[in-house]
């Protein structure tokens, strides 16, 4: 079983979400609702990461 910390897990999730957002922005434009939603999800992950001990 792999044992990773919450911060490590969140860091991986952040990188995945960031790549998805960039790909969507490239295809759809930065103001597309799907890109904005993805950006907001990334913000949530970043906030969780900054609050994780």
PEMO-V151355 format. One line per field, one symbol per residue. ss: DSSP state (~ for helix, > for strand, _ for the rest). psi: psi as a letter, one per 40 degrees, with the letter a starting at -180 (. if undefined). A space follows every 10 residues. Layout:
# PEMO-V151355
ss: ???
psi: ???
This chain:
# PEMO-V151355
ss: _____~~~~~ ~~~~~~~~~~ ~~~~~~~~__ __~~~~~~~~ ~~~~~~~~~~ ~__
psi: hhhiiddddd dddddddddd dddddddeid ehdddddddd dddddddddd ei.
